[in-house]
Amino acid sequence: MGFICRVGGVIAILRFVGIINAAIWFGAAIFFTVAVGPAFFSPEMKTLLGLKYSGAAAQIVLHRYFILHQCCGVIAIIHLVTEWLYTGKPFDRLSFTIVIIAFLVGVVSGNWMEPNMKHLHFIKYTTQGTQSQDAARTFGILHGISQSLNLVSTVGLLFFLWRVTSSIPPLRFVGSSKFRG
């Protein structure tokens, strides 16, 4: 009976870690998309910093957001694999696919799009003429792609949070009907 209690305790801890991580990941995506990002481009921020510097400040915060996004993705991948190995339940391919896609969106956005957008933002505000216009146009395209990927990722994270909170992993080799009090 002691083994069963230890197994149940470990599963409960795994489940808790998974739920907390999914909640932080989804919450950060919503908070950044709905509150933080728009705040940098509000009339008050533009008045305080100007458009050039409010965009630069947003990029600093965005970089930190992608670090958090990638850390949560790694934790979710480790959690899903550990839960699968420990409980012996069938591998949840849908949740794993959603996590991988959201993680890859964060990796691509944080390591490729964000640095390119930062560079284009710099060119847009430090040069004149066609170079500035080309940078602004390319920046706009990348920003649109980034927003679309963020929407896909956030919807996926909502679904993942729902899956993590609604699924109860069964014990390996042991049915619940075997134990009666």
Buried (B, 14 or more C-beta within 10 A) or exposed (E): EEEEEEBEEBBEEBBEBBBEBBBBBBEBBEEBBEEBBEBBEEEEBBEEBEEBBBBBBBBEEBEEBBEBBBBBBEBBBEBBEBBBEBBEBEEBEEBBEBBBBBBBBBBBBBEEBBEEBBEBBBBBBEEEEEEBEBBBEBBEEBBEBBEEBBEEBBEBBBBBBEBBEEBEBBBEEBEEEEEEE
